[in-house]
């Protein structure tokens, strides 16, 4: 992963080549427009991170803020990490159905969507999925999943 040393989101964007900046800025705007109250935008893990502040939920396994969304410009593609979608089978299916309706086969890891251009993403569905999970719900789902682990 290409990692940024900056701690300021606008500096992260400014460090990108123009074509990558346009794509990442568009997704960032979409996230900020739909982000439920209580999450904060930071730079964490070397990328734009939208997370639950430690003041709100300090009991994370790694003592770092609970990450809701990550957004990064990698060396050969861009990455959008949607943790709540990964945690929720119905949301994951909604996302897969949206890709299918577009006729696009997603390039995905567990919680990561890899893409080069905006037309490879179902932006309306992603917006809706971002907006639907409150901080409280995300924390509760995370806690429940942690208790299921052996």
Phi and psi in radians as a Rosetta constraint file:
Dihedral C 1 N 2 CA 2 C 2 CIRCULARHARMONIC -1.364 0.35
Dihedral N 2 CA 2 C 2 N 3 CIRCULARHARMONIC 2.247 0.35
Dihedral C 2 N 3 CA 3 C 3 CIRCULARHARMONIC -2.114 0.35
Dihedral N 3 CA 3 C 3 N 4 CIRCULARHARMONIC 2.421 0.35
Dihedral C 3 N 4 CA 4 C 4 CIRCULARHARMONIC -1.711 0.35
Dihedral N 4 CA 4 C 4 N 5 CIRCULARHARMONIC 2.513 0.35
Dihedral C 4 N 5 CA 5 C 5 CIRCULARHARMONIC -1.608 0.35
Dihedral N 5 CA 5 C 5 N 6 CIRCULARHARMONIC -0.200 0.35
Dihedral C 5 N 6 CA 6 C 6 CIRCULARHARMONIC -1.201 0.35
Dihedral N 6 CA 6 C 6 N 7 CIRCULARHARMONIC 2.805 0.35
Dihedral C 6 N 7 CA 7 C 7 CIRCULARHARMONIC -2.060 0.35
Dihedral N 7 CA 7 C 7 N 8 CIRCULARHARMONIC 0.120 0.35
Dihedral C 7 N 8 CA 8 C 8 CIRCULARHARMONIC -2.091 0.35
Dihedral N 8 CA 8 C 8 N 9 CIRCULARHARMONIC 2.131 0.35
Dihedral C 8 N 9 CA 9 C 9 CIRCULARHARMONIC -0.930 0.35
Dihedral N 9 CA 9 C 9 N 10 CIRCULARHARMONIC -0.744 0.35
Dihedral C 9 N 10 CA 10 C 10 CIRCULARHARMONIC -1.164 0.35
Dihedral N 10 CA 10 C 10 N 11 CIRCULARHARMONIC -0.551 0.35
Dihedral C 10 N 11 CA 11 C 11 CIRCULARHARMONIC -1.202 0.35
Dihedral N 11 CA 11 C 11 N 12 CIRCULARHARMONIC -0.645 0.35
Dihedral C 11 N 12 CA 12 C 12 CIRCULARHARMONIC -1.019 0.35
Dihedral N 12 CA 12 C 12 N 13 CIRCULARHARMONIC -0.854 0.35
Dihedral C 12 N 13 CA 13 C 13 CIRCULARHARMONIC -1.085 0.35
Dihedral N 13 CA 13 C 13 N 14 CIRCULARHARMONIC -0.750 0.35
Dihedral C 13 N 14 CA 14 C 14 CIRCULARHARMONIC -1.107 0.35
Dihedral N 14 CA 14 C 14 N 15 CIRCULARHARMONIC -0.449 0.35
Dihedral C 14 N 15 CA 15 C 15 CIRCULARHARMONIC -1.356 0.35
Dihedral N 15 CA 15 C 15 N 16 CIRCULARHARMONIC -0.190 0.35
Dihedral C 15 N 16 CA 16 C 16 CIRCULARHARMONIC -1.524 0.35
Dihedral N 16 CA 16 C 16 N 17 CIRCULARHARMONIC 2.630 0.35
Dihedral C 16 N 17 CA 17 C 17 CIRCULARHARMONIC -1.059 0.35
Dihedral N 17 CA 17 C 17 N 18 CIRCULARHARMONIC 2.664 0.35
Dihedral C 17 N 18 CA 18 C 18 CIRCULARHARMONIC -0.885 0.35
Dihedral N 18 CA 18 C 18 N 19 CIRCULARHARMONIC -0.842 0.35
Dihedral C 18 N 19 CA 19 C 19 CIRCULARHARMONIC -1.120 0.35
Dihedral N 19 CA 19 C 19 N 20 CIRCULARHARMONIC -0.698 0.35
Dihedral C 19 N 20 CA 20 C 20 CIRCULARHARMONIC -1.240 0.35
Dihedral N 20 CA 20 C 20 N 21 CIRCULARHARMONIC -0.656 0.35
Dihedral C 20 N 21 CA 21 C 21 CIRCULARHARMONIC -1.058 0.35
Dihedral N 21 CA 21 C 21 N 22 CIRCULARHARMONIC -0.715 0.35
Dihedral C 21 N 22 CA 22 C 22 CIRCULARHARMONIC -1.093 0.35
Dihedral N 22 CA 22 C 22 N 23 CIRCULARHARMONIC -0.781 0.35
Dihedral C 22 N 23 CA 23 C 23 CIRCULARHARMONIC -1.155 0.35
Dihedral N 23 CA 23 C 23 N 24 CIRCULARHARMONIC -0.883 0.35
Dihedral C 23 N 24 CA 24 C 24 CIRCULARHARMONIC -1.119 0.35
Dihedral N 24 CA 24 C 24 N 25 CIRCULARHARMONIC -0.694 0.35
Dihedral C 24 N 25 CA 25 C 25 CIRCULARHARMONIC -1.097 0.35
Dihedral N 25 CA 25 C 25 N 26 CIRCULARHARMONIC -0.685 0.35
Dihedral C 25 N 26 CA 26 C 26 CIRCULARHARMONIC -1.122 0.35
Dihedral N 26 CA 26 C 26 N 27 CIRCULARHARMONIC -0.773 0.35
Dihedral C 26 N 27 CA 27 C 27 CIRCULARHARMONIC -1.175 0.35
Dihedral N 27 CA 27 C 27 N 28 CIRCULARHARMONIC -0.707 0.35
Dihedral C 27 N 28 CA 28 C 28 CIRCULARHARMONIC -1.023 0.35
Dihedral N 28 CA 28 C 28 N 29 CIRCULARHARMONIC -0.801 0.35
Dihedral C 28 N 29 CA 29 C 29 CIRCULARHARMONIC -1.050 0.35
Dihedral N 29 CA 29 C 29 N 30 CIRCULARHARMONIC -0.732 0.35
Dihedral C 29 N 30 CA 30 C 30 CIRCULARHARMONIC -1.068 0.35
Dihedral N 30 CA 30 C 30 N 31 CIRCULARHARMONIC -0.763 0.35
Dihedral C 30 N 31 CA 31 C 31 CIRCULARHARMONIC -1.079 0.35
Dihedral N 31 CA 31 C 31 N 32 CIRCULARHARMONIC -0.885 0.35
Dihedral C 31 N 32 CA 32 C 32 CIRCULARHARMONIC -1.096 0.35
Dihedral N 32 CA 32 C 32 N 33 CIRCULARHARMONIC -0.593 0.35
Dihedral C 32 N 33 CA 33 C 33 CIRCULARHARMONIC -1.207 0.35
Dihedral N 33 CA 33 C 33 N 34 CIRCULARHARMONIC -0.479 0.35
Dihedral C 33 N 34 CA 34 C 34 CIRCULARHARMONIC -1.952 0.35
Dihedral N 34 CA 34 C 34 N 35 CIRCULARHARMONIC -0.091 0.35
Dihedral C 34 N 35 CA 35 C 35 CIRCULARHARMONIC -1.188 0.35
Dihedral N 35 CA 35 C 35 N 36 CIRCULARHARMONIC 2.135 0.35
Dihedral C 35 N 36 CA 36 C 36 CIRCULARHARMONIC -1.098 0.35
Dihedral N 36 CA 36 C 36 N 37 CIRCULARHARMONIC 2.704 0.35
Dihedral C 36 N 37 CA 37 C 37 CIRCULARHARMONIC -1.069 0.35
Dihedral N 37 CA 37 C 37 N 38 CIRCULARHARMONIC 2.472 0.35
Dihedral C 37 N 38 CA 38 C 38 CIRCULARHARMONIC 1.898 0.35
Dihedral N 38 CA 38 C 38 N 39 CIRCULARHARMONIC -0.404 0.35
Dihedral C 38 N 39 CA 39 C 39 CIRCULARHARMONIC -1.428 0.35
Dihedral N 39 CA 39 C 39 N 40 CIRCULARHARMONIC 2.701 0.35
Dihedral C 39 N 40 CA 40 C 40 CIRCULARHARMONIC -2.223 0.35
Dihedral N 40 CA 40 C 40 N 41 CIRCULARHARMONIC 2.562 0.35
Dihedral C 40 N 41 CA 41 C 41 CIRCULARHARMONIC -1.550 0.35
Dihedral N 41 CA 41 C 41 N 42 CIRCULARHARMONIC 2.257 0.35
Dihedral C 41 N 42 CA 42 C 42 CIRCULARHARMONIC -2.500 0.35
Dihedral N 42 CA 42 C 42 N 43 CIRCULARHARMONIC -3.102 0.35
Dihedral C 42 N 43 CA 43 C 43 CIRCULARHARMONIC -1.938 0.35
Dihedral N 43 CA 43 C 43 N 44 CIRCULARHARMONIC 2.098 0.35
Dihedral C 43 N 44 CA 44 C 44 CIRCULARHARMONIC -2.566 0.35
Dihedral N 44 CA 44 C 44 N 45 CIRCULARHARMONIC 2.611 0.35
Dihedral C 44 N 45 CA 45 C 45 CIRCULARHARMONIC 1.058 0.35
Dihedral N 45 CA 45 C 45 N 46 CIRCULARHARMONIC 0.361 0.35
Dihedral C 45 N 46 CA 46 C 46 CIRCULARHARMONIC 1.350 0.35
Dihedral N 46 CA 46 C 46 N 47 CIRCULARHARMONIC 0.309 0.35
Dihedral C 46 N 47 CA 47 C 47 CIRCULARHARMONIC -2.567 0.35
Dihedral N 47 CA 47 C 47 N 48 CIRCULARHARMONIC 3.012 0.35
Dihedral C 47 N 48 CA 48 C 48 CIRCULARHARMONIC -1.136 0.35
Dihedral N 48 CA 48 C 48 N 49 CIRCULARHARMONIC 2.314 0.35
Dihedral C 48 N 49 CA 49 C 49 CIRCULARHARMONIC -2.341 0.35
Dihedral N 49 CA 49 C 49 N 50 CIRCULARHARMONIC 2.392 0.35
Dihedral C 49 N 50 CA 50 C 50 CIRCULARHARMONIC -2.072 0.35
Dihedral N 50 CA 50 C 50 N 51 CIRCULARHARMONIC 1.984 0.35
Dihedral C 50 N 51 CA 51 C 51 CIRCULARHARMONIC -2.486 0.35
Dihedral N 51 CA 51 C 51 N 52 CIRCULARHARMONIC 2.889 0.35
Dihedral C 51 N 52 CA 52 C 52 CIRCULARHARMONIC -1.491 0.35
Dihedral N 52 CA 52 C 52 N 53 CIRCULARHARMONIC 2.090 0.35
Dihedral C 52 N 53 CA 53 C 53 CIRCULARHARMONIC -1.042 0.35
Dihedral N 53 CA 53 C 53 N 54 CIRCULARHARMONIC 2.593 0.35
Dihedral C 53 N 54 CA 54 C 54 CIRCULARHARMONIC -1.049 0.35
Dihedral N 54 CA 54 C 54 N 55 CIRCULARHARMONIC -0.500 0.35
Dihedral C 54 N 55 CA 55 C 55 CIRCULARHARMONIC -1.101 0.35
Dihedral N 55 CA 55 C 55 N 56 CIRCULARHARMONIC -0.519 0.35
Dihedral C 55 N 56 CA 56 C 56 CIRCULARHARMONIC -1.491 0.35
Dihedral N 56 CA 56 C 56 N 57 CIRCULARHARMONIC -0.730 0.35
Dihedral C 56 N 57 CA 57 C 57 CIRCULARHARMONIC -2.486 0.35
Dihedral N 57 CA 57 C 57 N 58 CIRCULARHARMONIC 1.621 0.35
Dihedral C 57 N 58 CA 58 C 58 CIRCULARHARMONIC -1.496 0.35
Dihedral N 58 CA 58 C 58 N 59 CIRCULARHARMONIC -0.185 0.35
Dihedral C 58 N 59 CA 59 C 59 CIRCULARHARMONIC -1.561 0.35
Dihedral N 59 CA 59 C 59 N 60 CIRCULARHARMONIC 0.834 0.35
Dihedral C 59 N 60 CA 60 C 60 CIRCULARHARMONIC -1.484 0.35
Dihedral N 60 CA 60 C 60 N 61 CIRCULARHARMONIC 2.738 0.35
Dihedral C 60 N 61 CA 61 C 61 CIRCULARHARMONIC -1.166 0.35
Dihedral N 61 CA 61 C 61 N 62 CIRCULARHARMONIC -0.438 0.35
Dihedral C 61 N 62 CA 62 C 62 CIRCULARHARMONIC -2.007 0.35
Dihedral N 62 CA 62 C 62 N 63 CIRCULARHARMONIC 0.169 0.35
Dihedral C 62 N 63 CA 63 C 63 CIRCULARHARMONIC 1.064 0.35
Dihedral N 63 CA 63 C 63 N 64 CIRCULARHARMONIC 0.387 0.35
Dihedral C 63 N 64 CA 64 C 64 CIRCULARHARMONIC -1.969 0.35
Dihedral N 64 CA 64 C 64 N 65 CIRCULARHARMONIC 2.761 0.35
Dihedral C 64 N 65 CA 65 C 65 CIRCULARHARMONIC -0.988 0.35
Dihedral N 65 CA 65 C 65 N 66 CIRCULARHARMONIC 2.575 0.35
Dihedral C 65 N 66 CA 66 C 66 CIRCULARHARMONIC -1.276 0.35
Dihedral N 66 CA 66 C 66 N 67 CIRCULARHARMONIC 2.060 0.35
Dihedral C 66 N 67 CA 67 C 67 CIRCULARHARMONIC -1.464 0.35
Dihedral N 67 CA 67 C 67 N 68 CIRCULARHARMONIC 2.199 0.35
Dihedral C 67 N 68 CA 68 C 68 CIRCULARHARMONIC -1.681 0.35
Dihedral N 68 CA 68 C 68 N 69 CIRCULARHARMONIC -0.807 0.35
Dihedral C 68 N 69 CA 69 C 69 CIRCULARHARMONIC -2.470 0.35
Dihedral N 69 CA 69 C 69 N 70 CIRCULARHARMONIC 2.490 0.35
Dihedral C 69 N 70 CA 70 C 70 CIRCULARHARMONIC -2.206 0.35
Dihedral N 70 CA 70 C 70 N 71 CIRCULARHARMONIC 2.589 0.35
Dihedral C 70 N 71 CA 71 C 71 CIRCULARHARMONIC -2.479 0.35
Dihedral N 71 CA 71 C 71 N 72 CIRCULARHARMONIC 2.171 0.35
Dihedral C 71 N 72 CA 72 C 72 CIRCULARHARMONIC -2.537 0.35
Dihedral N 72 CA 72 C 72 N 73 CIRCULARHARMONIC 2.579 0.35
Dihedral C 72 N 73 CA 73 C 73 CIRCULARHARMONIC -1.669 0.35
Dihedral N 73 CA 73 C 73 N 74 CIRCULARHARMONIC 1.950 0.35
Dihedral C 73 N 74 CA 74 C 74 CIRCULARHARMONIC -1.565 0.35
Dihedral N 74 CA 74 C 74 N 75 CIRCULARHARMONIC -3.104 0.35
Dihedral C 74 N 75 CA 75 C 75 CIRCULARHARMONIC -1.100 0.35
Dihedral N 75 CA 75 C 75 N 76 CIRCULARHARMONIC -0.790 0.35
Dihedral C 75 N 76 CA 76 C 76 CIRCULARHARMONIC -2.043 0.35
Dihedral N 76 CA 76 C 76 N 77 CIRCULARHARMONIC 0.026 0.35
Dihedral C 76 N 77 CA 77 C 77 CIRCULARHARMONIC -2.887 0.35
Dihedral N 77 CA 77 C 77 N 78 CIRCULARHARMONIC 3.100 0.35
Dihedral C 77 N 78 CA 78 C 78 CIRCULARHARMONIC -1.892 0.35
Dihedral N 78 CA 78 C 78 N 79 CIRCULARHARMONIC 2.714 0.35
Dihedral C 78 N 79 CA 79 C 79 CIRCULARHARMONIC -2.244 0.35
Dihedral N 79 CA 79 C 79 N 80 CIRCULARHARMONIC 2.359 0.35
Dihedral C 79 N 80 CA 80 C 80 CIRCULARHARMONIC -2.144 0.35
Dihedral N 80 CA 80 C 80 N 81 CIRCULARHARMONIC 2.035 0.35
Dihedral C 80 N 81 CA 81 C 81 CIRCULARHARMONIC -1.769 0.35
Dihedral N 81 CA 81 C 81 N 82 CIRCULARHARMONIC 2.079 0.35
Dihedral C 81 N 82 CA 82 C 82 CIRCULARHARMONIC -2.043 0.35
Dihedral N 82 CA 82 C 82 N 83 CIRCULARHARMONIC 1.477 0.35
Dihedral C 82 N 83 CA 83 C 83 CIRCULARHARMONIC -1.068 0.35
Dihedral N 83 CA 83 C 83 N 84 CIRCULARHARMONIC -0.699 0.35
Dihedral C 83 N 84 CA 84 C 84 CIRCULARHARMONIC -1.178 0.35
Dihedral N 84 CA 84 C 84 N 85 CIRCULARHARMONIC -0.556 0.35
Dihedral C 84 N 85 CA 85 C 85 CIRCULARHARMONIC -1.204 0.35
Dihedral N 85 CA 85 C 85 N 86 CIRCULARHARMONIC -0.704 0.35
Dihedral C 85 N 86 CA 86 C 86 CIRCULARHARMONIC -1.089 0.35
Dihedral N 86 CA 86 C 86 N 87 CIRCULARHARMONIC -0.593 0.35
Dihedral C 86 N 87 CA 87 C 87 CIRCULARHARMONIC -1.379 0.35
Dihedral N 87 CA 87 C 87 N 88 CIRCULARHARMONIC -0.325 0.35
Dihedral C 87 N 88 CA 88 C 88 CIRCULARHARMONIC -2.083 0.35
Dihedral N 88 CA 88 C 88 N 89 CIRCULARHARMONIC 1.885 0.35
Dihedral C 88 N 89 CA 89 C 89 CIRCULARHARMONIC -0.993 0.35
Dihedral N 89 CA 89 C 89 N 90 CIRCULARHARMONIC -0.644 0.35
Dihedral C 89 N 90 CA 90 C 90 CIRCULARHARMONIC -1.172 0.35
Dihedral N 90 CA 90 C 90 N 91 CIRCULARHARMONIC -0.725 0.35
Dihedral C 90 N 91 CA 91 C 91 CIRCULARHARMONIC -1.155 0.35
Dihedral N 91 CA 91 C 91 N 92 CIRCULARHARMONIC -0.715 0.35
Dihedral C 91 N 92 CA 92 C 92 CIRCULARHARMONIC -1.047 0.35
Dihedral N 92 CA 92 C 92 N 93 CIRCULARHARMONIC -0.769 0.35
Dihedral C 92 N 93 CA 93 C 93 CIRCULARHARMONIC -1.128 0.35
Dihedral N 93 CA 93 C 93 N 94 CIRCULARHARMONIC -0.690 0.35
Dihedral C 93 N 94 CA 94 C 94 CIRCULARHARMONIC -1.046 0.35
Dihedral N 94 CA 94 C 94 N 95 CIRCULARHARMONIC -0.731 0.35
Dihedral C 94 N 95 CA 95 C 95 CIRCULARHARMONIC -1.136 0.35
Dihedral N 95 CA 95 C 95 N 96 CIRCULARHARMONIC -0.767 0.35
Dihedral C 95 N 96 CA 96 C 96 CIRCULARHARMONIC -1.111 0.35
Dihedral N 96 CA 96 C 96 N 97 CIRCULARHARMONIC -0.689 0.35
Dihedral C 96 N 97 CA 97 C 97 CIRCULARHARMONIC -1.098 0.35
Dihedral N 97 CA 97 C 97 N 98 CIRCULARHARMONIC -0.658 0.35
Dihedral C 97 N 98 CA 98 C 98 CIRCULARHARMONIC -1.177 0.35
Dihedral N 98 CA 98 C 98 N 99 CIRCULARHARMONIC -0.719 0.35
Dihedral C 98 N 99 CA 99 C 99 CIRCULARHARMONIC -1.079 0.35
Dihedral N 99 CA 99 C 99 N 100 CIRCULARHARMONIC -0.767 0.35
Dihedral C 99 N 100 CA 100 C 100 CIRCULARHARMONIC -1.061 0.35
Dihedral N 100 CA 100 C 100 N 101 CIRCULARHARMONIC -0.761 0.35
Dihedral C 100 N 101 CA 101 C 101 CIRCULARHARMONIC -1.084 0.35
Dihedral N 101 CA 101 C 101 N 102 CIRCULARHARMONIC -0.521 0.35
Dihedral C 101 N 102 CA 102 C 102 CIRCULARHARMONIC -1.397 0.35
Dihedral N 102 CA 102 C 102 N 103 CIRCULARHARMONIC -0.279 0.35
Dihedral C 102 N 103 CA 103 C 103 CIRCULARHARMONIC 1.346 0.35
Dihedral N 103 CA 103 C 103 N 104 CIRCULARHARMONIC 0.465 0.35
Dihedral C 103 N 104 CA 104 C 104 CIRCULARHARMONIC -1.993 0.35
Dihedral N 104 CA 104 C 104 N 105 CIRCULARHARMONIC 2.270 0.35
Dihedral C 104 N 105 CA 105 C 105 CIRCULARHARMONIC -1.551 0.35
Dihedral N 105 CA 105 C 105 N 106 CIRCULARHARMONIC 2.016 0.35
Dihedral C 105 N 106 CA 106 C 106 CIRCULARHARMONIC -1.232 0.35
Dihedral N 106 CA 106 C 106 N 107 CIRCULARHARMONIC 2.534 0.35
Dihedral C 106 N 107 CA 107 C 107 CIRCULARHARMONIC -1.719 0.35
Dihedral N 107 CA 107 C 107 N 108 CIRCULARHARMONIC 1.778 0.35
Dihedral C 107 N 108 CA 108 C 108 CIRCULARHARMONIC -2.302 0.35
Dihedral N 108 CA 108 C 108 N 109 CIRCULARHARMONIC 2.641 0.35
Dihedral C 108 N 109 CA 109 C 109 CIRCULARHARMONIC -1.863 0.35
Dihedral N 109 CA 109 C 109 N 110 CIRCULARHARMONIC -2.761 0.35
Dihedral C 109 N 110 CA 110 C 110 CIRCULARHARMONIC -1.062 0.35
Dihedral N 110 CA 110 C 110 N 111 CIRCULARHARMONIC -0.963 0.35
Dihedral C 110 N 111 CA 111 C 111 CIRCULARHARMONIC -2.109 0.35
Dihedral N 111 CA 111 C 111 N 112 CIRCULARHARMONIC 0.179 0.35
Dihedral C 111 N 112 CA 112 C 112 CIRCULARHARMONIC -1.983 0.35
Dihedral N 112 CA 112 C 112 N 113 CIRCULARHARMONIC 2.284 0.35
Dihedral C 112 N 113 CA 113 C 113 CIRCULARHARMONIC -1.856 0.35
Dihedral N 113 CA 113 C 113 N 114 CIRCULARHARMONIC 2.110 0.35
Dihedral C 113 N 114 CA 114 C 114 CIRCULARHARMONIC -1.704 0.35
Dihedral N 114 CA 114 C 114 N 115 CIRCULARHARMONIC 2.326 0.35
Dihedral C 114 N 115 CA 115 C 115 CIRCULARHARMONIC -2.666 0.35
Dihedral N 115 CA 115 C 115 N 116 CIRCULARHARMONIC 2.752 0.35
Dihedral C 115 N 116 CA 116 C 116 CIRCULARHARMONIC -1.918 0.35
Dihedral N 116 CA 116 C 116 N 117 CIRCULARHARMONIC -0.652 0.35
Dihedral C 116 N 117 CA 117 C 117 CIRCULARHARMONIC -2.194 0.35
Dihedral N 117 CA 117 C 117 N 118 CIRCULARHARMONIC 2.694 0.35
Dihedral C 117 N 118 CA 118 C 118 CIRCULARHARMONIC -1.083 0.35
Dihedral N 118 CA 118 C 118 N 119 CIRCULARHARMONIC -0.550 0.35
Dihedral C 118 N 119 CA 119 C 119 CIRCULARHARMONIC -1.260 0.35
Dihedral N 119 CA 119 C 119 N 120 CIRCULARHARMONIC 0.017 0.35
Dihedral C 119 N 120 CA 120 C 120 CIRCULARHARMONIC -1.631 0.35
Dihedral N 120 CA 120 C 120 N 121 CIRCULARHARMONIC 0.054 0.35
Dihedral C 120 N 121 CA 121 C 121 CIRCULARHARMONIC -2.141 0.35
Dihedral N 121 CA 121 C 121 N 122 CIRCULARHARMONIC 2.437 0.35
Dihedral C 121 N 122 CA 122 C 122 CIRCULARHARMONIC -1.438 0.35
Dihedral N 122 CA 122 C 122 N 123 CIRCULARHARMONIC 1.441 0.35
Dihedral C 122 N 123 CA 123 C 123 CIRCULARHARMONIC -1.056 0.35
Dihedral N 123 CA 123 C 123 N 124 CIRCULARHARMONIC -0.648 0.35
Dihedral C 123 N 124 CA 124 C 124 CIRCULARHARMONIC -1.124 0.35
Dihedral N 124 CA 124 C 124 N 125 CIRCULARHARMONIC -0.761 0.35
Dihedral C 124 N 125 CA 125 C 125 CIRCULARHARMONIC -1.171 0.35
Dihedral N 125 CA 125 C 125 N 126 CIRCULARHARMONIC -0.749 0.35
Dihedral C 125 N 126 CA 126 C 126 CIRCULARHARMONIC -1.057 0.35
Dihedral N 126 CA 126 C 126 N 127 CIRCULARHARMONIC -0.741 0.35
Dihedral C 126 N 127 CA 127 C 127 CIRCULARHARMONIC -1.016 0.35
Dihedral N 127 CA 127 C 127 N 128 CIRCULARHARMONIC -0.822 0.35
Dihedral C 127 N 128 CA 128 C 128 CIRCULARHARMONIC -1.109 0.35
Dihedral N 128 CA 128 C 128 N 129 CIRCULARHARMONIC -0.723 0.35
Dihedral C 128 N 129 CA 129 C 129 CIRCULARHARMONIC -1.181 0.35
Dihedral N 129 CA 129 C 129 N 130 CIRCULARHARMONIC -0.643 0.35
Dihedral C 129 N 130 CA 130 C 130 CIRCULARHARMONIC -1.112 0.35
Dihedral N 130 CA 130 C 130 N 131 CIRCULARHARMONIC -0.776 0.35
Dihedral C 130 N 131 CA 131 C 131 CIRCULARHARMONIC -1.247 0.35
Dihedral N 131 CA 131 C 131 N 132 CIRCULARHARMONIC -0.367 0.35
Dihedral C 131 N 132 CA 132 C 132 CIRCULARHARMONIC -1.473 0.35
Dihedral N 132 CA 132 C 132 N 133 CIRCULARHARMONIC -0.259 0.35
Dihedral C 132 N 133 CA 133 C 133 CIRCULARHARMONIC -1.881 0.35
Dihedral N 133 CA 133 C 133 N 134 CIRCULARHARMONIC 1.904 0.35
Dihedral C 133 N 134 CA 134 C 134 CIRCULARHARMONIC -1.232 0.35
Dihedral N 134 CA 134 C 134 N 135 CIRCULARHARMONIC 2.856 0.35
Dihedral C 134 N 135 CA 135 C 135 CIRCULARHARMONIC -1.006 0.35
Dihedral N 135 CA 135 C 135 N 136 CIRCULARHARMONIC -0.804 0.35
Dihedral C 135 N 136 CA 136 C 136 CIRCULARHARMONIC -1.016 0.35
Dihedral N 136 CA 136 C 136 N 137 CIRCULARHARMONIC -0.833 0.35
Dihedral C 136 N 137 CA 137 C 137 CIRCULARHARMONIC -1.120 0.35
Dihedral N 137 CA 137 C 137 N 138 CIRCULARHARMONIC -0.696 0.35
Dihedral C 137 N 138 CA 138 C 138 CIRCULARHARMONIC -1.127 0.35
Dihedral N 138 CA 138 C 138 N 139 CIRCULARHARMONIC -0.738 0.35
Dihedral C 138 N 139 CA 139 C 139 CIRCULARHARMONIC -1.101 0.35
Dihedral N 139 CA 139 C 139 N 140 CIRCULARHARMONIC -0.801 0.35
Dihedral C 139 N 140 CA 140 C 140 CIRCULARHARMONIC -1.098 0.35
Dihedral N 140 CA 140 C 140 N 141 CIRCULARHARMONIC -0.742 0.35
Dihedral C 140 N 141 CA 141 C 141 CIRCULARHARMONIC -1.116 0.35
Dihedral N 141 CA 141 C 141 N 142 CIRCULARHARMONIC -0.748 0.35
Dihedral C 141 N 142 CA 142 C 142 CIRCULARHARMONIC -1.074 0.35
Dihedral N 142 CA 142 C 142 N 143 CIRCULARHARMONIC -0.791 0.35
Dihedral C 142 N 143 CA 143 C 143 CIRCULARHARMONIC -1.041 0.35
Dihedral N 143 CA 143 C 143 N 144 CIRCULARHARMONIC -0.809 0.35
Dihedral C 143 N 144 CA 144 C 144 CIRCULARHARMONIC -1.079 0.35
Dihedral N 144 CA 144 C 144 N 145 CIRCULARHARMONIC -0.704 0.35
Dihedral C 144 N 145 CA 145 C 145 CIRCULARHARMONIC -1.212 0.35
Dihedral N 145 CA 145 C 145 N 146 CIRCULARHARMONIC -0.627 0.35
Dihedral C 145 N 146 CA 146 C 146 CIRCULARHARMONIC -1.152 0.35
Dihedral N 146 CA 146 C 146 N 147 CIRCULARHARMONIC -0.607 0.35
Dihedral C 146 N 147 CA 147 C 147 CIRCULARHARMONIC -1.266 0.35
Dihedral N 147 CA 147 C 147 N 148 CIRCULARHARMONIC -0.368 0.35
Dihedral C 147 N 148 CA 148 C 148 CIRCULARHARMONIC -1.356 0.35
Dihedral N 148 CA 148 C 148 N 149 CIRCULARHARMONIC -0.398 0.35
Dihedral C 148 N 149 CA 149 C 149 CIRCULARHARMONIC -1.205 0.35
Dihedral N 149 CA 149 C 149 N 150 CIRCULARHARMONIC 2.497 0.35
